Amino acid sequence: MLLEFLRAYPHCREATGVVIRRLAGRENGANWTLDSYDSGRALRERCDPALKLIVPIVQHHFDMAPDA
């Protein structure tokens, strides 16, 4: 989902992947964070600001499911 939102930004359409990781506790209400991403052919300096907007919104609406 994060990758889909990132690719919606005009200069980030070439991004190829995101990696999230579970947090030991909660930070600002979230139990996961963005670990890394691959901007592909998009410029990181264009995608970094987009992710700073996207990640908190998605964190607010979704938790990472517990390990089974």
CHARMM-style PDB file with segment names, atoms N, HN, CA, C and O in Angstrom:
ATOM      1  N   MET     1       0.813  -1.172   0.000  1.00  0.00      PROA
ATOM      2  CA  MET     1       0.000   0.000   0.000  1.00  0.00      PROA
ATOM      3  C   MET     1       0.872   1.257   0.000  1.00  0.00      PROA
ATOM      4  O   MET     1       0.589   2.216  -0.719  1.00  0.00      PROA
ATOM      5  N   LEU     2       1.920   1.246   0.801  1.00  0.00      PROA
ATOM      6  HN  LEU     2       2.150   0.468   1.385  1.00  0.00      PROA
ATOM      7  CA  LEU     2       2.818   2.403   0.824  1.00  0.00      PROA
ATOM      8  C   LEU     2       3.416   2.654  -0.558  1.00  0.00      PROA
ATOM      9  O   LEU     2       3.499   3.798  -1.005  1.00  0.00      PROA
ATOM     10  N   LEU     3       3.824   1.602  -1.220  1.00  0.00      PROA
ATOM     11  HN  LEU     3       3.756   0.673  -0.857  1.00  0.00      PROA
ATOM     12  CA  LEU     3       4.415   1.755  -2.551  1.00  0.00      PROA
ATOM     13  C   LEU     3       3.396   2.343  -3.521  1.00  0.00      PROA
ATOM     14  O   LEU     3       3.741   3.195  -4.340  1.00  0.00      PROA
ATOM     15  N   GLU     4       2.171   1.904  -3.436  1.00  0.00      PROA
ATOM     16  HN  GLU     4       1.891   1.212  -2.770  1.00  0.00      PROA
ATOM     17  CA  GLU     4       1.123   2.428  -4.302  1.00  0.00      PROA
ATOM     18  C   GLU     4       0.928   3.927  -4.072  1.00  0.00      PROA
ATOM     19  O   GLU     4       0.826   4.695  -5.029  1.00  0.00      PROA
ATOM     20  N   PHE     5       0.875   4.341  -2.812  1.00  0.00      PROA
ATOM     21  HN  PHE     5       0.957   3.718  -2.034  1.00  0.00      PROA
ATOM     22  CA  PHE     5       0.730   5.763  -2.498  1.00  0.00      PROA
ATOM     23  C   PHE     5       1.951   6.553  -2.962  1.00  0.00      PROA
ATOM     24  O   PHE     5       1.817   7.656  -3.492  1.00  0.00      PROA
ATOM     25  N   LEU     6       3.135   5.990  -2.764  1.00  0.00      PROA
ATOM     26  HN  LEU     6       3.244   5.094  -2.334  1.00  0.00      PROA
ATOM     27  CA  LEU     6       4.354   6.670  -3.193  1.00  0.00      PROA
ATOM     28  C   LEU     6       4.361   6.863  -4.702  1.00  0.00      PROA
ATOM     29  O   LEU     6       4.704   7.938  -5.193  1.00  0.00      PROA
ATOM     30  N   ARG     7       3.989   5.836  -5.425  1.00  0.00      PROA
ATOM     31  HN  ARG     7       3.711   4.963  -5.025  1.00  0.00      PROA
ATOM     32  CA  ARG     7       3.965   5.926  -6.886  1.00  0.00      PROA
ATOM     33  C   ARG     7       2.920   6.909  -7.400  1.00  0.00      PROA
ATOM     34  O   ARG     7       2.987   7.330  -8.555  1.00  0.00      PROA
ATOM     35  N   ALA     8       1.970   7.275  -6.574  1.00  0.00      PROA
ATOM     36  HN  ALA     8       1.915   6.932  -5.636  1.00  0.00      PROA
ATOM     37  CA  ALA     8       0.950   8.251  -6.976  1.00  0.00      PROA
ATOM     38  C   ALA     8       1.536   9.656  -7.061  1.00  0.00      PROA
ATOM     39  O   ALA     8       0.960  10.530  -7.709  1.00  0.00      PROA
ATOM     40  N   TYR     9       2.673   9.879  -6.414  1.00  0.00      PROA
ATOM     41  HN  TYR     9       3.141   9.169  -5.887  1.00  0.00      PROA
ATOM     42  CA  TYR     9       3.329  11.181  -6.508  1.00  0.00      PROA
ATOM     43  C   TYR     9       4.035  11.266  -7.858  1.00  0.00      PROA
ATOM     44  O   TYR     9       4.724  10.326  -8.255  1.00  0.00      PROA
ATOM     45  N   PRO    10       3.870  12.386  -8.569  1.00  0.00      PROA
ATOM     46  CA  PRO    10       4.369  12.503  -9.957  1.00  0.00      PROA
ATOM     47  C   PRO    10       5.839  12.139 -10.145  1.00  0.00      PROA
ATOM     48  O   PRO    10       6.185  11.496 -11.136  1.00  0.00      PROA
ATOM     49  N   HSD    11       6.700  12.531  -9.232  1.00  0.00      PROA
ATOM     50  HN  HSD    11       6.419  13.054  -8.427  1.00  0.00      PROA
ATOM     51  CA  HSD    11       8.130  12.298  -9.418  1.00  0.00      PROA
ATOM     52  C   HSD    11       8.597  10.976  -8.802  1.00  0.00      PROA
ATOM     53  O   HSD    11       9.794  10.691  -8.782  1.00  0.00      PROA
ATOM     54  N   CYS    12       7.664  10.177  -8.303  1.00  0.00      PROA
ATOM     55  HN  CYS    12       6.692  10.408  -8.319  1.00  0.00      PROA
ATOM     56  CA  CYS    12       8.034   8.934  -7.625  1.00  0.00      PROA
ATOM     57  C   CYS    12       7.424   7.710  -8.291  1.00  0.00      PROA
ATOM     58  O   CYS    12       7.401   6.630  -7.700  1.00  0.00      PROA
ATOM     59  N   ARG    13       6.947   7.861  -9.473  1.00  0.00      PROA
ATOM     60  HN  ARG    13       6.966   8.738  -9.953  1.00  0.00      PROA
ATOM     61  CA  ARG    13       6.281   6.751 -10.168  1.00  0.00      PROA
ATOM     62  C   ARG    13       7.215   5.579 -10.434  1.00  0.00      PROA
ATOM     63  O   ARG    13       6.753   4.457 -10.641  1.00  0.00      PROA
ATOM     64  N   GLU    14       8.515   5.819 -10.431  1.00  0.00      PROA
ATOM     65  HN  GLU    14       8.891   6.730 -10.262  1.00  0.00      PROA
ATOM     66  CA  GLU    14       9.496   4.768 -10.729  1.00  0.00      PROA
ATOM     67  C   GLU    14       9.984   4.036  -9.486  1.00  0.00      PROA
ATOM     68  O   GLU    14      10.853   3.170  -9.588  1.00  0.00      PROA
ATOM     69  N   ALA    15       9.441   4.366  -8.308  1.00  0.00      PROA
ATOM     70  HN  ALA    15       8.736   5.069  -8.225  1.00  0.00      PROA
ATOM     71  CA  ALA    15       9.833   3.661  -7.081  1.00  0.00      PROA
ATOM     72  C   ALA    15       9.483   2.185  -7.225  1.00  0.00      PROA
ATOM     73  O   ALA    15       8.470   1.837  -7.832  1.00  0.00      PROA
ATOM     74  N   THR    16      10.332   1.315  -6.659  1.00  0.00      PROA
ATOM     75  HN  THR    16      11.155   1.599  -6.166  1.00  0.00      PROA
ATOM     76  CA  THR    16      10.147  -0.120  -6.881  1.00  0.00      PROA
ATOM     77  C   THR    16       9.863  -0.937  -5.621  1.00  0.00      PROA
ATOM     78  O   THR    16       9.475  -2.099  -5.736  1.00  0.00      PROA
ATOM     79  N   GLY    17      10.038  -0.379  -4.437  1.00  0.00      PROA
ATOM     80  HN  GLY    17      10.353   0.566  -4.344  1.00  0.00      PROA
ATOM     81  CA  GLY    17       9.774  -1.194  -3.255  1.00  0.00      PROA
ATOM     82  C   GLY    17       9.879  -0.432  -1.954  1.00  0.00      PROA
ATOM     83  O   GLY    17      10.585   0.573  -1.865  1.00  0.00      PROA
ATOM     84  N   VAL    18       9.175  -0.913  -0.944  1.00  0.00      PROA
ATOM     85  HN  VAL    18       8.602  -1.729  -1.016  1.00  0.00      PROA
ATOM     86  CA  VAL    18       9.286  -0.388   0.419  1.00  0.00      PROA
ATOM     87  C   VAL    18       9.410  -1.563   1.378  1.00  0.00      PROA
ATOM     88  O   VAL    18       8.872  -2.640   1.121  1.00  0.00      PROA
ATOM     89  N   VAL    19      10.110  -1.359   2.467  1.00  0.00      PROA
ATOM     90  HN  VAL    19      10.547  -0.484   2.676  1.00  0.00      PROA
ATOM     91  CA  VAL    19      10.267  -2.373   3.505  1.00  0.00      PROA
ATOM     92  C   VAL    19       9.847  -1.732   4.820  1.00  0.00      PROA
ATOM     93  O   VAL    19      10.360  -0.680   5.202  1.00  0.00      PROA
ATOM     94  N   ILE    20       8.904  -2.379   5.511  1.00  0.00      PROA
ATOM     95  HN  ILE    20       8.488  -3.234   5.200  1.00  0.00      PROA
ATOM     96  CA  ILE    20       8.510  -1.896   6.829  1.00  0.00      PROA
ATOM     97  C   ILE    20       8.978  -2.904   7.868  1.00  0.00      PROA
ATOM     98  O   ILE    20       9.231  -4.068   7.559  1.00  0.00      PROA
ATOM     99  N   ARG    21       9.087  -2.434   9.108  1.00  0.00      PROA
ATOM    100  HN  ARG    21       8.882  -1.488   9.359  1.00  0.00      PROA
ATOM    101  CA  ARG    21       9.480  -3.353  10.183  1.00  0.00      PROA
ATOM    102  C   ARG    21       8.652  -3.066  11.416  1.00  0.00      PROA
ATOM    103  O   ARG    21       8.255  -1.933  11.689  1.00  0.00      PROA
ATOM    104  N   ARG    22       8.408  -4.136  12.146  1.00  0.00      PROA
ATOM    105  HN  ARG    22       8.731  -5.056  11.924  1.00  0.00      PROA
ATOM    106  CA  ARG    22       7.642  -4.045  13.390  1.00  0.00      PROA
ATOM    107  C   ARG    22       8.495  -3.355  14.452  1.00  0.00      PROA
ATOM    108  O   ARG    22       9.703  -3.573  14.537  1.00  0.00      PROA
ATOM    109  N   LEU    23       7.856  -2.536  15.242  1.00  0.00      PROA
ATOM    110  HN  LEU    23       6.875  -2.359  15.173  1.00  0.00      PROA
ATOM    111  CA  LEU    23       8.520  -1.890  16.364  1.00  0.00      PROA
ATOM    112  C   LEU    23       8.291  -2.720  17.629  1.00  0.00      PROA
ATOM    113  O   LEU    23       7.257  -3.375  17.762  1.00  0.00      PROA
ATOM    114  N   ALA    24       9.233  -2.696  18.541  1.00  0.00      PROA
ATOM    115  HN  ALA    24      10.073  -2.165  18.433  1.00  0.00      PROA
ATOM    116  CA  ALA    24       9.100  -3.443  19.799  1.00  0.00      PROA
ATOM    117  C   ALA    24       7.922  -2.913  20.610  1.00  0.00      PROA
ATOM    118  O   ALA    24       7.212  -3.683  21.256  1.00  0.00      PROA
ATOM    119  N   GLY    25       7.721  -1.623  20.574  1.00  0.00      PROA
ATOM    120  HN  GLY    25       8.298  -0.997  20.049  1.00  0.00      PROA
ATOM    121  CA  GLY    25       6.594  -0.983  21.254  1.00  0.00      PROA
ATOM    122  C   GLY    25       5.873  -0.105  20.250  1.00  0.00      PROA
ATOM    123  O   GLY    25       5.915  -0.351  19.044  1.00  0.00      PROA
ATOM    124  N   ARG    26       5.229   0.894  20.749  1.00  0.00      PROA
ATOM    125  HN  ARG    26       5.195   1.094  21.728  1.00  0.00      PROA
ATOM    126  CA  ARG    26       4.546   1.837  19.863  1.00  0.00      PROA
ATOM    127  C   ARG    26       5.284   3.166  19.880  1.00  0.00      PROA
ATOM    128  O   ARG    26       5.755   3.619  20.923  1.00  0.00      PROA
ATOM    129  N   GLU    27       5.374   3.773  18.722  1.00  0.00      PROA
ATOM    130  HN  GLU    27       4.991   3.405  17.875  1.00  0.00      PROA
ATOM    131  CA  GLU    27       5.939   5.115  18.591  1.00  0.00      PROA
ATOM    132  C   GLU    27       4.883   5.975  17.929  1.00  0.00      PROA
ATOM    133  O   GLU    27       4.464   5.706  16.803  1.00  0.00      PROA
ATOM    134  N   ASN    28       4.454   7.011  18.633  1.00  0.00      PROA
ATOM    135  HN  ASN    28       4.794   7.229  19.548  1.00  0.00      PROA
ATOM    136  CA  ASN    28       3.399   7.888  18.119  1.00  0.00      PROA
ATOM    137  C   ASN    28       2.166   7.090  17.715  1.00  0.00      PROA
ATOM    138  O   ASN    28       1.496   7.437  16.743  1.00  0.00      PROA
ATOM    139  N   GLY    29       1.861   6.029  18.448  1.00  0.00      PROA
ATOM    140  HN  GLY    29       2.406   5.746  19.238  1.00  0.00      PROA
ATOM    141  CA  GLY    29       0.683   5.215  18.198  1.00  0.00      PROA
ATOM    142  C   GLY    29       0.864   4.111  17.170  1.00  0.00      PROA
ATOM    143  O   GLY    29      -0.044   3.304  16.973  1.00  0.00      PROA
ATOM    144  N   ALA    30       2.010   4.056  16.511  1.00  0.00      PROA
ATOM    145  HN  ALA    30       2.748   4.712  16.670  1.00  0.00      PROA
ATOM    146  CA  ALA    30       2.226   3.057  15.451  1.00  0.00      PROA
ATOM    147  C   ALA    30       3.060   1.894  15.969  1.00  0.00      PROA
ATOM    148  O   ALA    30       3.920   2.066  16.833  1.00  0.00      PROA
ATOM    149  N   ASN    31       2.789   0.694  15.422  1.00  0.00      PROA
ATOM    150  HN  ASN    31       2.090   0.555  14.720  1.00  0.00      PROA
ATOM    151  CA  ASN    31       3.594  -0.466  15.807  1.00  0.00      PROA
ATOM    152  C   ASN    31       4.542  -0.900  14.687  1.00  0.00      PROA
ATOM    153  O   ASN    31       5.127  -1.981  14.754  1.00  0.00      PROA
ATOM    154  N   TRP    32       4.695  -0.064  13.663  1.00  0.00      PROA
ATOM    155  HN  TRP    32       4.220   0.815  13.609  1.00  0.00      PROA
ATOM    156  CA  TRP    32       5.614  -0.343  12.557  1.00  0.00      PROA
ATOM    157  C   TRP    32       6.188   0.986  12.050  1.00  0.00      PROA
ATOM    158  O   TRP    32       5.668   2.065  12.332  1.00  0.00      PROA
ATOM    159  N   THR    33       7.273   0.858  11.295  1.00  0.00      PROA
ATOM    160  HN  THR    33       7.695  -0.019  11.066  1.00  0.00      PROA
ATOM    161  CA  THR    33       7.889   2.035  10.693  1.00  0.00      PROA
ATOM    162  C   THR    33       8.461   1.652   9.329  1.00  0.00      PROA
ATOM    163  O   THR    33       8.658   0.474   9.033  1.00  0.00      PROA
ATOM    164  N   LEU    34       8.715   2.640   8.527  1.00  0.00      PROA
ATOM    165  HN  LEU    34       8.555   3.597   8.767  1.00  0.00      PROA
ATOM    166  CA  LEU    34       9.375   2.414   7.248  1.00  0.00      PROA
ATOM    167  C   LEU    34      10.837   2.122   7.531  1.00  0.00      PROA
ATOM    168  O   LEU    34      11.522   2.932   8.155  1.00  0.00      PROA
ATOM    169  N   ASP    35      11.317   0.983   7.085  1.00  0.00      PROA
ATOM    170  HN  ASP    35      10.761   0.325   6.578  1.00  0.00      PROA
ATOM    171  CA  ASP    35      12.711   0.604   7.300  1.00  0.00      PROA
ATOM    172  C   ASP    35      13.580   1.126   6.160  1.00  0.00      PROA
ATOM    173  O   ASP    35      14.638   1.709   6.399  1.00  0.00      PROA
ATOM    174  N   SER    36      13.135   0.920   4.925  1.00  0.00      PROA
ATOM    175  HN  SER    36      12.276   0.447   4.731  1.00  0.00      PROA
ATOM    176  CA  SER    36      13.889   1.384   3.767  1.00  0.00      PROA
ATOM    177  C   SER    36      12.977   1.371   2.554  1.00  0.00      PROA
ATOM    178  O   SER    36      11.868   0.839   2.594  1.00  0.00      PROA
ATOM    179  N   TYR    37      13.459   1.960   1.490  1.00  0.00      PROA
ATOM    180  HN  TYR    37      14.360   2.392   1.458  1.00  0.00      PROA
ATOM    181  CA  TYR    37      12.727   1.881   0.232  1.00  0.00      PROA
ATOM    182  C   TYR    37      13.689   1.997  -0.926  1.00  0.00      PROA
ATOM    183  O   TYR    37      14.799   2.512  -0.787  1.00  0.00      PROA
ATOM    184  N   ASP    38      13.249   1.512  -2.065  1.00  0.00      PROA
ATOM    185  HN  ASP    38      12.348   1.093  -2.177  1.00  0.00      PROA
ATOM    186  CA  ASP    38      14.037   1.575  -3.287  1.00  0.00      PROA
ATOM    187  C   ASP    38      13.327   2.552  -4.217  1.00  0.00      PROA
ATOM    188  O   ASP    38      12.201   2.302  -4.647  1.00  0.00      PROA
ATOM    189  N   SER    39      13.979   3.648  -4.523  1.00  0.00      PROA
ATOM    190  HN  SER    39      14.893   3.851  -4.173  1.00  0.00      PROA
ATOM    191  CA  SER    39      13.360   4.665  -5.365  1.00  0.00      PROA
ATOM    192  C   SER    39      13.422   4.295  -6.847  1.00  0.00      PROA
ATOM    193  O   SER    39      12.877   5.009  -7.688  1.00  0.00      PROA
ATOM    194  N   GLY    40      14.078   3.193  -7.165  1.00  0.00      PROA
ATOM    195  HN  GLY    40      14.521   2.613  -6.481  1.00  0.00      PROA
ATOM    196  CA  GLY    40      14.183   2.805  -8.572  1.00  0.00      PROA
ATOM    197  C   GLY    40      14.848   3.909  -9.365  1.00  0.00      PROA
ATOM    198  O   GLY    40      15.923   4.383  -8.997  1.00  0.00      PROA
ATOM    199  N   ARG    41      14.215   4.323 -10.453  1.00  0.00      PROA
ATOM    200  HN  ARG    41      13.342   3.938 -10.752  1.00  0.00      PROA
ATOM    201  CA  ARG    41      14.770   5.409 -11.272  1.00  0.00      PROA
ATOM    202  C   ARG    41      14.306   6.784 -10.811  1.00  0.00      PROA
ATOM    203  O   ARG    41      14.727   7.797 -11.369  1.00  0.00      PROA
ATOM    204  N   ALA    42      13.451   6.831  -9.808  1.00  0.00      PROA
ATOM    205  HN  ALA    42      13.109   6.008  -9.355  1.00  0.00      PROA
ATOM    206  CA  ALA    42      13.002   8.113  -9.252  1.00  0.00      PROA
ATOM    207  C   ALA    42      14.108   8.684  -8.371  1.00  0.00      PROA
ATOM    208  O   ALA    42      14.912   7.937  -7.813  1.00  0.00      PROA
ATOM    209  N   LEU    43      14.146   9.984  -8.252  1.00  0.00      PROA
ATOM    210  HN  LEU    43      13.494  10.591  -8.705  1.00  0.00      PROA
ATOM    211  CA  LEU    43      15.145  10.637  -7.417  1.00  0.00      PROA
ATOM    212  C   LEU    43      14.721  10.585  -5.954  1.00  0.00      PROA
ATOM    213  O   LEU    43      13.607  10.976  -5.606  1.00  0.00      PROA
ATOM    214  N   ARG    44      15.610  10.104  -5.110  1.00  0.00      PROA
ATOM    215  HN  ARG    44      16.515   9.786  -5.392  1.00  0.00      PROA
ATOM    216  CA  ARG    44      15.306   9.997  -3.674  1.00  0.00      PROA
ATOM    217  C   ARG    44      14.936  11.347  -3.082  1.00  0.00      PROA
ATOM    218  O   ARG    44      14.068  11.419  -2.212  1.00  0.00      PROA
ATOM    219  N   GLU    45      15.573  12.409  -3.531  1.00  0.00      PROA
ATOM    220  HN  GLU    45      16.278  12.351  -4.238  1.00  0.00      PROA
ATOM    221  CA  GLU    45      15.276  13.728  -2.967  1.00  0.00      PROA
ATOM    222  C   GLU    45      13.857  14.185  -3.295  1.00  0.00      PROA
ATOM    223  O   GLU    45      13.343  15.107  -2.662  1.00  0.00      PROA
ATOM    224  N   ARG    46      13.228  13.555  -4.270  1.00  0.00      PROA
ATOM    225  HN  ARG    46      13.646  12.806  -4.784  1.00  0.00      PROA
ATOM    226  CA  ARG    46      11.829  13.850  -4.580  1.00  0.00      PROA
ATOM    227  C   ARG    46      10.892  12.932  -3.794  1.00  0.00      PROA
ATOM    228  O   ARG    46       9.784  13.332  -3.435  1.00  0.00      PROA
ATOM    229  N   CYS    47      11.337  11.705  -3.528  1.00  0.00      PROA
ATOM    230  HN  CYS    47      12.237  11.381  -3.819  1.00  0.00      PROA
ATOM    231  CA  CYS    47      10.480  10.722  -2.859  1.00  0.00      PROA
ATOM    232  C   CYS    47      10.542  10.813  -1.334  1.00  0.00      PROA
ATOM    233  O   CYS    47       9.559  10.500  -0.663  1.00  0.00      PROA
ATOM    234  N   ASP    48      11.662  11.227  -0.784  1.00  0.00      PROA
ATOM    235  HN  ASP    48      12.461  11.481  -1.329  1.00  0.00      PROA
ATOM    236  CA  ASP    48      11.775  11.341   0.675  1.00  0.00      PROA
ATOM    237  C   ASP    48      10.681  12.235   1.262  1.00  0.00      PROA
ATOM    238  O   ASP    48      10.022  11.828   2.219  1.00  0.00      PROA
ATOM    239  N   PRO    49      10.463  13.450   0.719  1.00  0.00      PROA
ATOM    240  CA  PRO    49       9.396  14.299   1.281  1.00  0.00      PROA
ATOM    241  C   PRO    49       8.010  13.676   1.139  1.00  0.00      PROA
ATOM    242  O   PRO    49       7.162  13.839   2.017  1.00  0.00      PROA
ATOM    243  N   ALA    50       7.779  12.972   0.050  1.00  0.00      PROA
ATOM    244  HN  ALA    50       8.467  12.839  -0.663  1.00  0.00      PROA
ATOM    245  CA  ALA    50       6.479  12.316  -0.144  1.00  0.00      PROA
ATOM    246  C   ALA    50       6.266  11.268   0.943  1.00  0.00      PROA
ATOM    247  O   ALA    50       5.179  11.186   1.514  1.00  0.00      PROA
ATOM    248  N   LEU    51       7.286  10.467   1.236  1.00  0.00      PROA
ATOM    249  HN  LEU    51       8.169  10.533   0.772  1.00  0.00      PROA
ATOM    250  CA  LEU    51       7.151   9.436   2.268  1.00  0.00      PROA
ATOM    251  C   LEU    51       6.950  10.041   3.652  1.00  0.00      PROA
ATOM    252  O   LEU    51       6.251   9.463   4.484  1.00  0.00      PROA
ATOM    253  N   LYS    52       7.549  11.184   3.903  1.00  0.00      PROA
ATOM    254  HN  LYS    52       8.117  11.653   3.227  1.00  0.00      PROA
ATOM    255  CA  LYS    52       7.366  11.843   5.204  1.00  0.00      PROA
ATOM    256  C   LYS    52       5.910  12.249   5.407  1.00  0.00      PROA
ATOM    257  O   LYS    52       5.446  12.362   6.541  1.00  0.00      PROA
ATOM    258  N   LEU    53       5.201  12.464   4.321  1.00  0.00      PROA
ATOM    259  HN  LEU    53       5.578  12.372   3.400  1.00  0.00      PROA
ATOM    260  CA  LEU    53       3.769  12.761   4.414  1.00  0.00      PROA
ATOM    261  C   LEU    53       2.932  11.484   4.468  1.00  0.00      PROA
ATOM    262  O   LEU    53       1.980  11.393   5.242  1.00  0.00      PROA
ATOM    263  N   ILE    54       3.286  10.515   3.658  1.00  0.00      PROA
ATOM    264  HN  ILE    54       4.060  10.589   3.029  1.00  0.00      PROA
ATOM    265  CA  ILE    54       2.494   9.298   3.502  1.00  0.00      PROA
ATOM    266  C   ILE    54       2.560   8.390   4.727  1.00  0.00      PROA
ATOM    267  O   ILE    54       1.521   7.938   5.209  1.00  0.00      PROA
ATOM    268  N   VAL    55       3.751   8.117   5.237  1.00  0.00      PROA
ATOM    269  HN  VAL    55       4.595   8.484   4.845  1.00  0.00      PROA
ATOM    270  CA  VAL    55       3.925   7.122   6.300  1.00  0.00      PROA
ATOM    271  C   VAL    55       3.079   7.428   7.536  1.00  0.00      PROA
ATOM    272  O   VAL    55       2.387   6.529   8.012  1.00  0.00      PROA
ATOM    273  N   PRO    56       3.096   8.650   8.082  1.00  0.00      PROA
ATOM    274  CA  PRO    56       2.277   8.891   9.284  1.00  0.00      PROA
ATOM    275  C   PRO    56       0.777   8.686   9.049  1.00  0.00      PROA
ATOM    276  O   PRO    56       0.062   8.237   9.945  1.00  0.00      PROA
ATOM    277  N   ILE    57       0.314   9.010   7.864  1.00  0.00      PROA
ATOM    278  HN  ILE    57       0.895   9.374   7.137  1.00  0.00      PROA
ATOM    279  CA  ILE    57      -1.108   8.823   7.565  1.00  0.00      PROA
ATOM    280  C   ILE    57      -1.448   7.336   7.557  1.00  0.00      PROA
ATOM    281  O   ILE    57      -2.445   6.924   8.150  1.00  0.00      PROA
ATOM    282  N   VAL    58      -0.631   6.537   6.894  1.00  0.00      PROA
ATOM    283  HN  VAL    58       0.179   6.872   6.412  1.00  0.00      PROA
ATOM    284  CA  VAL    58      -0.890   5.102   6.827  1.00  0.00      PROA
ATOM    285  C   VAL    58      -0.715   4.471   8.209  1.00  0.00      PROA
ATOM    286  O   VAL    58      -1.478   3.580   8.582  1.00  0.00      PROA
ATOM    287  N   GLN    59       0.277   4.922   8.965  1.00  0.00      PROA
ATOM    288  HN  GLN    59       0.897   5.646   8.662  1.00  0.00      PROA
ATOM    289  CA  GLN    59       0.470   4.401  10.322  1.00  0.00      PROA
ATOM    290  C   GLN    59      -0.752   4.661  11.195  1.00  0.00      PROA
ATOM    291  O   GLN    59      -1.111   3.835  12.034  1.00  0.00      PROA
ATOM    292  N   HSD    60      -1.375   5.787  10.997  1.00  0.00      PROA
ATOM    293  HN  HSD    60      -1.084   6.458  10.316  1.00  0.00      PROA
ATOM    294  CA  HSD    60      -2.551   6.150  11.788  1.00  0.00      PROA
ATOM    295  C   HSD    60      -3.716   5.188  11.528  1.00  0.00      PROA
ATOM    296  O   HSD    60      -4.522   4.925  12.421  1.00  0.00      PROA
ATOM    297  N   HSD    61      -3.796   4.671  10.315  1.00  0.00      PROA
ATOM    298  HN  HSD    61      -3.141   4.884   9.590  1.00  0.00      PROA
ATOM    299  CA  HSD    61      -4.936   3.852   9.938  1.00  0.00      PROA
ATOM    300  C   HSD    61      -4.685   2.344   9.992  1.00  0.00      PROA
ATOM    301  O   HSD    61      -5.634   1.561  10.014  1.00  0.00      PROA
ATOM    302  N   PHE    62      -3.413   1.930  10.012  1.00  0.00      PROA
ATOM    303  HN  PHE    62      -2.642   2.566   9.994  1.00  0.00      PROA
ATOM    304  CA  PHE    62      -3.128   0.497   9.947  1.00  0.00      PROA
ATOM    305  C   PHE    62      -2.052   0.085  10.939  1.00  0.00      PROA
ATOM    306  O   PHE    62      -1.032   0.757  11.092  1.00  0.00      PROA
ATOM    307  N   ASP    63      -2.302  -1.039  11.612  1.00  0.00      PROA
ATOM    308  HN  ASP    63      -3.130  -1.585  11.488  1.00  0.00      PROA
ATOM    309  CA  ASP    63      -1.303  -1.682  12.469  1.00  0.00      PROA
ATOM    310  C   ASP    63      -0.757  -2.899  11.728  1.00  0.00      PROA
ATOM    311  O   ASP    63      -1.435  -3.483  10.882  1.00  0.00      PROA
ATOM    312  N   MET    64       0.462  -3.266  12.054  1.00  0.00      PROA
ATOM    313  HN  MET    64       1.012  -2.792  12.741  1.00  0.00      PROA
ATOM    314  CA  MET    64       1.013  -4.508  11.540  1.00  0.00      PROA
ATOM    315  C   MET    64       0.438  -5.639  12.376  1.00  0.00      PROA
ATOM    316  O   MET    64       0.440  -5.574  13.606  1.00  0.00      PROA
ATOM    317  N   ALA    65      -0.049  -6.660  11.718  1.00  0.00      PROA
ATOM    318  HN  ALA    65      -0.051  -6.713  10.719  1.00  0.00      PROA
ATOM    319  CA  ALA    65      -0.645  -7.801  12.422  1.00  0.00      PROA
ATOM    320  C   ALA    65       0.419  -8.498  13.279  1.00  0.00      PROA
ATOM    321  O   ALA    65       1.594  -8.527  12.912  1.00  0.00      PROA
ATOM    322  N   PRO    66      -0.001  -9.063  14.426  1.00  0.00      PROA
ATOM    323  CA  PRO    66       0.970  -9.789  15.258  1.00  0.00      PROA
ATOM    324  C   PRO    66       1.451 -11.052  14.547  1.00  0.00      PROA
ATOM    325  O   PRO    66       0.764 -11.601  13.685  1.00  0.00      PROA
ATOM    326  N   ASP    67       2.640 -11.496  14.927  1.00  0.00      PROA
ATOM    327  HN  ASP    67       3.198 -11.051  15.627  1.00  0.00      PROA
ATOM    328  CA  ASP    67       3.166 -12.750  14.386  1.00  0.00      PROA
ATOM    329  C   ASP    67       2.246 -13.895  14.796  1.00  0.00      PROA
ATOM    330  O   ASP    67       1.685 -13.903  15.891  1.00  0.00      PROA
ATOM    331  N   ALA    68       2.109 -14.840  13.910  1.00  0.00      PROA
ATOM    332  HN  ALA    68       2.565 -14.834  13.020  1.00  0.00      PROA
ATOM    333  CA  ALA    68       1.235 -15.990  14.207  1.00  0.00      PROA
ATOM    334  C   ALA    68       2.019 -17.064  14.929  1.00  0.00      PROA
ATOM    335  OT1 ALA    68       1.466 -18.110  15.267  1.00  0.00      PROA
TER     336      ALA     68
END
